[in-house]
Amino acid sequence: MKAVLYGDGGSRGNPGPAASGVVLFDEDDEVIAEANRFLGTQTNNYAEYTAIIIGLELAIAHDIDELTVRLDSELAVKQLKGEYRVKNETLARLYLQVINLTHQFKSIEFQHVRREKNKHADGLVNKALDEAAR
């Protein structure tokens, strides 16, 4: 089954309170599933990579085998496409987790999208951050 995953991560401060959010859509643009997670104090890039991991695991759980992953993190997309190296040790571990998860798919593509095209996932990030702040 084909699907599109939108993922986002963010932190209020860098590092600061951080969260990840993901939304999985089917081919008819209907929401299959969504998830968000508060991550404690982390960097923005940590939150972005964690969102990808959460999203890939969600797609695997829903038997998705062809996936397009859309992120507003140009850094993560370029790293996952092999255009940039991952220099940070912590991010390198998360990067390897992502690469290992990608082997579960028949096809997978990472695409950069503008922030305004990623509002649903961004909303889930902010929801997790707001709930954690209460």
N, C-alpha and C positions, 0 to 999 in steps of 0.2 A: 504494500500500500504506500502511496506517495503522500507526503505532508510537507508543510512549511512551518519552521520553528522560528519564532521571534524571541530573542533573549536580550536581557539588559541587566547590568549591575551598576550599583552606585554606592558612594559613601558621602556622608556629610562631614567633610573634612577629609584630608588624604594623608594619613589614615584617619578614620573616624568610624562612627556607626555605619555599618554597611549591610546591604541586602542584594539579593538577586531575584529576578522575576522572569518567567518564561510563559509563552503561549504557543500551543500547538494547533495548527489549522489543517483541515483536510483539503482536498482538491476543490471543494465547493466553497471554500473560505468560511467554513463553519468551525467553531472552536471544538476541538477534540478534548483538550485538557489544558489546565494552567496550573502553575505552582509559583510560590514565592517562599523565600527563606531569609530570616534575619541571620547575619553572620558574625555579629559582635563587632569589635574594632578591627577593621581591615582596610586595605587600599581599594581604590576604584578598580584597578586592573584585576585584583584578586576576585572582586565581586563579579566582574565581567566573565572571567574564566569559570567561576563557580556556576554562573547562570548557564553557560554552555554545557557543563557536566550535568546539571540538573535536567536540562532540556533533552540532552541525548538519552539519559536514563529514562525519561518520560516517554520519549519516542520509542525506545526499545520495548518498554512495558506495554505500549499500544500496538506492537507488531508492525511498526513502520519500517520499511526496508529501503525506501528512496526518500531522501530528506534534503531540503534546502534550508540552510540555517542563515537567518538574516540578523545582523548585529549592527548597532551604531558605533561600535568600537573598531575604528579603522586599524588600530594597533593589533588587536586580537585577530582580525581577519587577515591582515598581511602576514602575521606570524604563522597562522594556520595554513596559509597558502605557500609558505616557504619563502616569502619575499623579505621578511625581517627575521633575524635571529632572536631567540628568547634568551636574554642575558641574566635576568633575575632568577635566583635559585628557586624561590617559592613558586614563581610563575612557571618555571621549567617543569616542576613536578605536576602542576595542574595541566600544563600543555601535554605532557606525556599521558595523563589520564584521558584527556580529550582524544588524542591520537589513538589510544587503545580502544576507546569506545567507537571510534569511526569505523573500525574493522567489522563491526556488527551490521553495517549497512551495505546493501548492494551498490548504492550510489549515494554520495553526500557532497554537497557544495556549500561553501561559505561565501556569503555576499555581504558587502557593506551597504547599509541603508542610512539615509539621513535620519536624524533624531526624531523629526516629526512623523516619520513612517513607523516609528517604534513606540507609539504612545501607550498601547495596551500593556506591553511588558514593563515600560517605565512606570506606569501606574501601579503595577504590582510591587515594584521595588519600593515606591513611596509608601504604599499601604503597609508593607512589612516594617519599614523604618518608623512610620507614625505609630503603629501598634506597639513596637518595642519601646518607644519613647514615653508611653503612658505609664 
